[in-house]
Amino acid sequence: MNKKIIEMLFSDMCCSECKADFSEDSVFILRQEKNLNVMQIVCQNCGKSFGVALLGNCDEKGTKEFTKDELALQIQEGPDAICYDDVIDAHNFFKNLEDDWQKYIPENLKKNL
């Protein structure tokens, strides 16, 4: 995978910790196989490390040039973020389970406990 493709993939992304933009120097290729590229992205500002695995060939030949709008991640609507009350509710749920709570786990999954 060449640097141009890597730069294109991470050009509009930033660190989730300090919000600094990633640069070409932030990306380290750890392993390349036929259809897999494993990379480590390290924020040059705060040092936070991220692991990324890209599946499939990313070959520059034969690809069309995309605009930044076409490459941008599209925000999808999802559930509300977990709030403090959700954590308390979950804690109370687990705290109040009966001693025989394992009866609710399917037999085929119990062996993994």
N, C-alpha and C positions, 0 to 999 in steps of 0.2 A: 504494500500500500504506500503510495508516494505522499510526500509532504503536502502537495497541493490538495489532495482529497481530504487529508486530515485537517488541514486548515479550513476547508470548506465546511466540514462537519461540525467543527467546534468554534467557528468564528463568531457566532452570535450567542454563545453560552458563557455563563459566568459561574464563579464559585458560589455554592449555596451557603457557605460559612461567612465570607467577607464581601461577596458580590464583585470581586475583581474579575476582569475579563481574562479568559484563557488566551495564551499566546502559543505560537508554534513551539516554543521552548517548554511548554507545559505538558506536552504529549510525549510519552516514552513507549515505544513498541516493545512489548515483552516477548511475544511469540507470534509467528506467522505460520499458518498452515494453508493447505489448499483453499479451504472455504471458511477460515476462521482467522481473525486478527484479535489478539488480546493486547490491550493497551492499559497503561496507567496514566492518569491525568493528575498532575500535581499543581496546585495553585502556587504561582510564583510569589504571591503576596503573603499568604498565611501558612502555606505548607500543607493544607488539607489534601489528602490523597483520595482519588476516586478510581475504581476499576471499571473497565469497559470491555466487553467482548462484542465484536461485530461479526455476524454470520453472513456468509455469501461473499462473492467476489466483488470487490470495489475496483473495477478497472476503469481507468479514465477513457480508454479508447471506445468509441462508439456511443458515448453518453452525450446527451444534449446538455447545453448550458442552461441552468436554471437561474431564475431571478431569486433575490433574497427572500421575497414574499413567498415564492413557491417552496423554498427550503425551510422556512420558519416552522417551528412546531405549532400546531394548532391546539389551543386550549380547549379542553373538553369539560363539560359540566360533570360534576361528580357529587358524591355525598358530602355533607358538611364535615368540616374538620372535627376531630375528636376533641371534646372539651373536658374541663375538670370534672363536671358532673358525670360524664360518660365513664371516666376512670373510677369514680366512687361507686357508680352503679355496678360496674364489672367486679370491683373488689367485693361489694356486698353479695353479689350473686355467687361468687366462688366461696366466700366465707360461709354462706348459708347452705351449701350443698350437703346432702345427706352423706352418711358414711359409705353408702353403697352406690355412689355416683357413677361408678364404672359400668353399671348395668345399662346405661344409655349409650355406651360406645359399642358399635357393631363388632361382632366376634372377630372378623378378619382384620380389624385395626388394633385389637387389644394386644396382639403379639408384639406390636411396635412400642408399647408402653415401657 
